[in-house]
Amino acid sequence: MFSTTTNAVEGHPVREYLGIVTGEVIVGANLFRDLFASITDIVGGRSGKYEDVLARARKEAIQEMEAEAARLGGNAVIGVDLDYEVLGQNGSMLMVSASGTAVVV
């Protein structure tokens, strides 16, 4: 499966459009991770724990989107868009969504 943010795969014309596909992942923030992240925010620097969670969520959302494309018979997803949203009463959850168009190239 090949995914791209562009509307075409260079050198591979789209033979069939199969429709919009999506993948969503919601992850909760861990109390200890929050504590260490706030310390990092106070002293400066990057929050490696949050970055790890974000990278994992993004990867899983893309995998879900690609799996849906495969179920439709596609072998690529074009026009991929990634969105991030904070959810929950205290912003304690993060949603990562991936969407695109499943195609056969």
Secondary structure as GFF3:
##gff-version 3
##sequence-region A 1 105
A	DSSP	beta_strand	2	3	.	.	.	ID=ss1
A	DSSP	beta_strand	16	28	.	.	.	ID=ss2
A	DSSP	alpha_helix	31	43	.	.	.	ID=ss3
A	DSSP	alpha_helix	48	71	.	.	.	ID=ss4
A	DSSP	beta_strand	76	87	.	.	.	ID=ss5
A	DSSP	beta_strand	93	104	.	.	.	ID=ss6
###
